Amino acid sequence: MNGTLAALRRLEWERYAALGALVLLSVASALLSPYFLQWQNLLNIVRQVSYTGIIALGMTFVIVSGGIDLSVGSMAALVGSLALLALNAGVEAGFPQGTAVAAAVACAVLTGLACGLANGLLVTKGRIAPFIVTLGTMALFRSLSLYMANAGEFRSESSLFGELGSSAPLGVPLPALILLALAAALSFVFSRTRYGRYTRAVGSNARVARYSAIDVDATRLAAYTLTGVMVGVSAVLIAMRFNSVGSSTLGVNYELDAIAAVIIGGTTMSGGRGTVWGTVIGAITLGVINNMLNMVGISPYLQGTVKGLVIIGAVFIQRQRQ
């Protein structure tokens, strides 16, 4: 009985640990800088974390299923480049701007889906370790985007495209609203559907899941494909914000931010456990850390050091719990 109560208390603590850490960081940031709680600053934090947060939603499914995806940053550069090519082709062909923008969004989502599907097929059908597959496609996707732009950038020829990127319905940046909508939908899938249960089962023990008549390959393939779709959504939102895509700069270190958000949110690197809303909290926590470092005058070049230490610390804590 005592062991059961202790386990329940541990689960409750793990469930709210990420939220508690975010609250403590926010209080510390407010004490360190009077500008932290200003509405515009909070909106900027939410906007900045939305792009990697959307990618992290898909990464949650990949990591919970026992995989990893290092290619998401390079994939975003490739997807964004193709989206702007589709947009400009539509504008030059004389299509209405709304139609051209819709074509760009469709191109981004479908290209992301195709890239994620390719990763998933190499992992499941090719029987290659996820780390090796996505390390290879990380180089491949970046190389293709650099080649298409000649290491330069693509600029949008549609004024509507840029206007959408800076829009804020109900006073909230559009990327943040999309992040919340996707998180709500994927949280339902993760916790309330058969696929979500299968994902956790595969990550916990793939062999047992296979003996339980779960299609392990299909489950993992769907996780990588979903991540590709999330990259497509994020890439087109980034392209809207800047009205351009830099082939050498877009998506740099996004894989680090996405993985960090997932881990900080409570998902175990060994797979089997995690939450979608925990990932959202993890993404916001990273945004608060970056914002706090900027406000106290810490060099932006040290932010990667902080993220690396956070990832190592989170994994170490998970190991100690296990």
C-alpha positions as CSV (number, residue, x, y, z in Angstrom):
1,M,0.0,0.0,0.0
2,N,2.8,2.4,0.9
3,G,4.6,1.5,-2.2
4,T,1.5,2.3,-4.3
5,L,1.0,5.7,-2.6
6,A,4.7,6.5,-3.2
7,A,4.4,5.6,-6.9
8,L,1.3,7.8,-7.2
9,R,3.0,10.7,-5.6
10,R,6.0,10.3,-7.9
11,L,3.8,10.3,-10.9
12,E,2.0,13.4,-9.8
13,W,5.3,15.1,-9.1
14,E,6.6,14.2,-12.6
15,R,3.4,15.4,-14.2
16,Y,3.6,18.9,-12.8
17,A,7.4,19.2,-12.5
18,A,7.7,21.0,-15.9
19,L,5.0,23.5,-15.0
20,G,6.5,24.1,-11.7
21,A,9.9,24.8,-13.2
22,L,8.3,27.2,-15.7
23,V,6.6,29.1,-12.9
24,L,9.8,29.4,-10.9
25,L,11.7,30.6,-14.0
26,S,9.0,33.2,-14.7
27,V,9.2,34.5,-11.1
28,A,13.0,34.7,-11.3
29,S,12.8,36.5,-14.7
30,A,10.3,39.0,-13.3
31,L,12.5,39.7,-10.4
32,L,15.6,40.1,-12.6
33,S,14.0,42.4,-15.1
34,P,11.0,44.8,-14.8
35,Y,10.3,44.3,-18.5
36,F,9.7,40.6,-18.4
37,L,6.0,40.8,-17.6
38,Q,5.2,43.5,-20.2
39,W,2.6,42.2,-22.5
40,Q,4.6,42.8,-25.7
41,N,7.6,40.8,-24.2
42,L,5.4,37.9,-23.3
43,L,3.9,37.9,-26.8
44,N,7.4,37.9,-28.3
45,I,8.3,34.9,-26.2
46,V,5.2,33.0,-27.3
47,R,5.8,33.9,-31.0
48,Q,9.4,32.8,-30.9
49,V,8.8,29.4,-29.3
50,S,5.8,28.6,-31.5
51,Y,8.0,27.6,-34.5
52,T,10.1,25.0,-32.7
53,G,7.2,24.2,-30.4
54,I,5.1,23.0,-33.4
55,I,8.0,20.8,-34.5
56,A,8.4,19.5,-31.0
57,L,4.8,18.3,-31.0
58,G,5.7,15.8,-33.7
59,M,9.0,15.0,-32.0
60,T,7.1,14.0,-28.9
61,F,5.5,11.1,-30.9
62,V,8.9,10.1,-32.3
63,I,10.7,10.0,-29.0
64,V,7.8,8.3,-27.1
65,S,7.8,5.6,-29.8
66,G,11.6,5.0,-29.1
67,G,13.1,7.1,-32.0
68,I,14.8,10.4,-32.6
69,D,14.8,12.9,-35.5
70,L,17.9,15.0,-36.1
71,S,16.8,16.2,-39.5
72,V,14.0,18.6,-38.6
73,G,16.0,21.8,-38.9
74,S,17.4,21.0,-42.3
75,M,14.0,19.7,-43.4
76,A,12.5,23.1,-42.5
77,A,15.0,24.8,-44.7
78,L,14.2,22.5,-47.7
79,V,10.4,22.7,-47.1
80,G,10.5,26.5,-46.7
81,S,12.5,26.9,-49.9
82,L,10.1,24.8,-52.0
83,A,7.1,26.6,-50.5
84,L,8.4,30.0,-51.6
85,L,9.2,28.6,-55.0
86,A,5.6,27.4,-55.3
87,L,4.3,30.8,-54.0
88,N,6.4,32.8,-56.5
89,A,5.5,30.5,-59.4
90,G,1.8,31.1,-58.6
91,V,2.2,34.9,-58.4
92,E,4.2,35.0,-61.7
93,A,1.5,32.8,-63.3
94,G,-1.1,35.4,-62.5
95,F,-3.0,33.5,-59.9
96,P,-4.8,35.4,-57.1
97,Q,-2.6,35.9,-54.1
98,G,-4.8,33.8,-51.9
99,T,-4.5,30.9,-54.3
100,A,-0.7,31.3,-54.4
101,V,-0.5,31.4,-50.6
102,A,-2.7,28.3,-50.4
103,A,-0.4,26.5,-52.9
104,A,2.6,27.4,-50.8
105,V,1.0,26.1,-47.6
106,A,0.0,22.8,-49.4
107,C,3.5,22.4,-50.9
108,A,5.1,22.9,-47.5
109,V,2.8,20.4,-45.7
110,L,3.1,17.8,-48.5
111,T,6.8,18.1,-48.8
112,G,7.2,17.8,-45.0
113,L,5.0,14.8,-45.1
114,A,7.2,13.2,-47.9
115,C,10.4,13.9,-46.0
116,G,9.0,12.5,-42.7
117,L,7.7,9.5,-44.6
118,A,11.2,8.9,-46.1
119,N,12.8,9.0,-42.7
120,G,10.2,6.6,-41.3
121,L,10.6,4.1,-44.2
122,L,14.4,4.1,-43.8
123,V,14.0,3.4,-40.1
124,T,11.2,0.8,-40.3
125,K,11.7,-0.9,-43.6
126,G,15.4,-0.2,-44.0
127,R,16.1,-1.3,-40.4
128,I,18.6,1.5,-40.0
129,A,19.1,3.1,-36.6
130,P,17.0,6.4,-36.3
131,F,20.1,8.4,-35.3
132,I,22.0,7.3,-38.4
133,V,19.0,7.8,-40.8
134,T,18.2,11.3,-39.6
135,L,21.8,12.3,-39.3
136,G,22.1,11.4,-43.0
137,T,18.9,13.2,-44.1
138,M,19.9,16.2,-42.0
139,A,22.9,16.7,-44.3
140,L,20.9,15.7,-47.4
141,F,18.0,18.2,-46.8
142,R,20.4,21.1,-46.0
143,S,22.5,20.4,-49.0
144,L,19.4,20.4,-51.3
145,S,18.2,23.7,-50.0
146,L,21.6,25.3,-50.4
147,Y,21.9,24.0,-53.9
148,M,18.5,25.3,-54.9
149,A,19.2,28.8,-53.5
150,N,22.9,28.8,-54.4
151,A,23.5,29.2,-50.7
152,G,21.4,32.4,-50.8
153,E,17.8,33.0,-50.0
154,F,14.3,33.0,-51.6
155,R,12.2,36.1,-51.2
156,S,8.4,36.2,-51.4
157,E,6.7,38.1,-54.2
158,S,3.4,38.2,-52.4
159,S,2.4,41.0,-50.0
160,L,-0.4,38.8,-48.5
161,F,2.2,36.2,-47.5
162,G,4.1,38.6,-45.3
163,E,0.9,40.1,-43.9
164,L,-0.3,36.7,-42.7
165,G,3.1,36.2,-41.0
166,S,2.7,39.3,-38.9
167,S,-1.0,38.9,-38.2
168,A,-2.3,38.5,-34.6
169,P,-6.0,37.4,-34.4
170,L,-7.5,38.3,-31.0
171,G,-4.2,40.0,-30.2
172,V,-2.3,36.7,-30.2
173,P,0.3,35.9,-32.9
174,L,-1.0,33.5,-35.5
175,P,1.8,30.9,-34.9
176,A,0.9,30.7,-31.2
177,L,-2.8,30.1,-32.0
178,I,-1.8,27.4,-34.5
179,L,0.6,25.8,-31.8
180,L,-2.3,25.7,-29.3
181,A,-4.7,24.2,-31.8
182,L,-2.3,21.5,-32.9
183,A,-1.4,20.7,-29.3
184,A,-5.0,20.3,-28.4
185,A,-5.6,18.0,-31.4
186,L,-2.5,15.9,-30.9
187,S,-3.0,15.7,-27.1
188,F,-6.4,14.1,-27.9
189,V,-4.7,11.7,-30.3
190,F,-2.0,10.9,-27.9
191,S,-4.1,10.2,-24.8
192,R,-7.5,9.2,-26.1
193,T,-7.0,7.2,-29.3
194,R,-5.7,3.7,-30.1
195,Y,-2.8,5.1,-32.0
196,G,-1.6,7.1,-28.9
197,R,-1.7,3.9,-26.8
198,Y,0.1,2.0,-29.5
199,T,2.8,4.7,-29.6
200,R,3.4,4.5,-25.8
201,A,3.4,0.7,-26.0
202,V,5.9,0.5,-28.8
203,G,8.2,2.9,-27.0
204,S,8.0,1.0,-23.7
205,N,8.8,-2.4,-25.2
206,A,8.6,-3.0,-29.0
207,R,8.9,-6.7,-28.6
208,V,6.0,-7.0,-26.2
209,A,4.0,-4.6,-28.4
210,R,4.6,-6.8,-31.4
211,Y,3.5,-9.9,-29.5
212,S,0.3,-7.9,-28.6
213,A,-0.5,-7.7,-32.4
214,I,0.5,-4.0,-32.6
215,D,2.0,-3.0,-35.9
216,V,5.3,-1.6,-34.6
217,D,6.6,-0.4,-38.0
218,A,3.3,1.3,-38.9
219,T,3.2,3.1,-35.5
220,R,6.8,4.4,-35.9
221,L,6.3,5.3,-39.5
222,A,3.2,7.4,-38.6
223,A,5.3,9.2,-35.9
224,Y,8.0,10.3,-38.4
225,T,5.4,11.3,-41.0
226,L,3.6,13.4,-38.4
227,T,6.8,15.1,-37.5
228,G,7.4,15.9,-41.2
229,V,3.9,17.5,-41.4
230,M,4.7,19.6,-38.3
231,V,7.9,20.7,-39.9
232,G,6.0,21.8,-43.0
233,V,3.5,23.9,-40.9
234,S,6.4,25.5,-39.0
235,A,8.5,26.2,-42.1
236,V,5.7,28.0,-43.9
237,L,5.0,30.1,-40.8
238,I,8.6,31.1,-40.5
239,A,8.7,32.0,-44.2
240,M,5.6,34.1,-43.6
241,R,7.2,35.9,-40.7
242,F,10.4,36.9,-42.6
243,N,8.8,36.9,-46.0
244,S,11.8,35.0,-47.1
245,V,13.8,31.7,-46.5
246,G,17.5,31.6,-45.9
247,S,18.8,28.3,-47.1
248,S,21.8,28.4,-44.8
249,T,20.1,29.9,-41.7
250,L,16.5,28.7,-41.5
251,G,16.1,25.8,-39.1
252,V,19.6,25.9,-37.6
253,N,19.6,24.1,-34.2
254,Y,15.9,23.5,-34.4
255,E,16.5,19.9,-33.7
256,L,18.2,20.8,-30.5
257,D,15.4,23.1,-29.4
258,A,12.7,20.6,-30.3
259,I,14.4,17.7,-28.5
260,A,15.1,20.0,-25.5
261,A,11.4,21.0,-25.3
262,V,10.3,17.4,-25.4
263,I,12.7,16.3,-22.7
264,I,12.0,19.3,-20.4
265,G,8.3,18.6,-20.8
266,G,8.8,15.2,-19.1
267,T,9.1,12.8,-22.1
268,T,11.7,10.1,-21.4
269,M,14.4,9.6,-24.0
270,S,14.1,5.8,-23.6
271,G,10.5,6.1,-24.9
272,G,7.1,5.0,-23.6
273,R,6.2,8.1,-21.6
274,G,5.4,11.7,-22.3
275,T,2.7,14.3,-22.8
276,V,2.0,16.7,-25.6
277,W,1.1,19.6,-23.2
278,G,4.3,18.9,-21.3
279,T,6.2,19.5,-24.6
280,V,4.4,22.9,-25.0
281,I,5.4,23.8,-21.5
282,G,9.0,22.7,-22.3
283,A,9.1,24.9,-25.4
284,I,7.8,28.0,-23.4
285,T,10.4,27.2,-20.7
286,L,13.2,27.4,-23.2
287,G,11.8,30.7,-24.5
288,V,11.7,32.1,-21.0
289,I,15.4,31.0,-20.4
290,N,16.5,32.7,-23.6
291,N,14.6,35.8,-22.8
292,M,16.0,35.9,-19.3
293,L,19.5,35.5,-20.6
294,N,19.0,38.4,-23.1
295,M,17.6,40.7,-20.4
296,V,20.5,40.2,-18.0
297,G,23.0,40.8,-20.7
298,I,24.3,37.2,-21.2
299,S,25.9,36.7,-24.6
300,P,23.5,35.0,-27.1
301,Y,26.4,32.7,-28.0
302,L,26.1,31.1,-24.6
303,Q,22.4,30.2,-25.0
304,G,23.4,27.0,-26.7
305,T,25.5,26.1,-23.6
306,V,22.5,26.6,-21.4
307,K,20.3,24.4,-23.7
308,G,22.9,21.7,-23.7
309,L,23.2,21.7,-19.9
310,V,19.4,21.7,-19.6
311,I,19.2,18.6,-21.9
312,I,21.9,16.8,-20.0
313,G,20.4,17.7,-16.6
314,A,16.9,16.6,-17.7
315,V,18.2,13.2,-19.0
316,F,20.3,12.7,-15.8
317,I,17.2,13.4,-13.6
318,Q,15.2,10.9,-15.7
319,R,17.9,8.3,-15.2
320,Q,18.0,8.8,-11.5
321,R,14.2,8.3,-11.3
322,Q,14.4,5.1,-13.2
